[in-house]
Amino acid sequence: MTALPLSSHMNRQRAELAAALELAPTSLRIEIMRAAIVLYGGTTTPLRDNTDGGLTFPNFTVLGVTGDGATEVEAIAEWTKAATRMTLAAEEEVAA
């Protein structure tokens, strides 16, 4: 058995996480994403006031993909869309 190249392995992880997030009830998505950040390494920024009186909106970065939104749930939805696009683009590149 040969090992998958790192990029193929990461694409599979992205696809699996995106699918898990899409299938999960909204109430569990934040918990799943936070667990993925711990498992794979990543960052999250919660909604908060920044130093100039504005807001810093939530974002999640994991497996090389970032999702931003007005809420954590929106940020996860954007992450899922971006991860799905990256996975499909990588599959098309391999097929070409």
N, C-alpha and C positions, 0 to 999 in steps of 0.2 A: 504494500500500500504506500503510495507516495503522498507526501504532505502537500496540502493546498498552499499556493502562494499566499503571503500575508494579505494581499488585497482581496483575494477570493474569500479568505476566512473572514475578514472584516465585513465584506459585503453580505455574507451569509448571516453574520451576527446582526447587522443593521436590519436585514429583511426579517429576521426572527423577532427582533425587538419591535419593529414597526407593526408586524402582524399581531403580536401580543397586545400592544397598545390599542390597536384598532378594535380588537375583539373584547377588550376589558371594559367593564362598566366605567363610566366617567369617574366615579368615586374612587376607583383603584388606580387610575392612570398616574397620578402624582407619585403614589407609593412605588409603582413599578419603575417609573423613570428614576426615582432616587436610588432604588436598589441597583439599577443598571449603572448609574454613575459610580457607585461603590464597587461594583463588580468589574466594570471595564475601565474605570477612570473617567473623569469628566468634571464638569462644573455646573453649578446652578446659581442664578442670581434671583432672589425673591423681589417682589414689588416693594419698593421703598423710596423714601424721599432722598434726593441727592443733595449735595452741598450748595447748589445754587437755587434751591427752592423748587426745583422740578421733580419729576419722578424718574426712577430707573425701573424700566419694565422687566418682567420676568423673562429669563431665558434658560435654556438647557443646552449644554454641549456634551455630547457623548459619541464615541466611535467616529470622530471627525465631522460630525454634523451638528449644526446649531439651529435651534428654533426659538424665535422670539414672539411674544404676544402681550396683549394687555392683561392677561391673566395666566396663571400657570397652565391651565387647561388649554388655552389658545396656543401657548408656547409649545406644548407637547404636540398639538395638532399640526403646527407648522414644522416641528421636528420630523414628525411621521411623514408628512408630504415630501420634505427634502430628502429624507433617507430612502423613500420609495423611488424618487427620481434618480438618485445616485445609483441605487441598485439596478434599476432598469437600464440606465446608461451604461453601466459596467457590463451587464449581460449582452447588450447590443454590440459593445466594443469587442467582446470575446467572440461573438458569433460572426463578426465581420472578417 
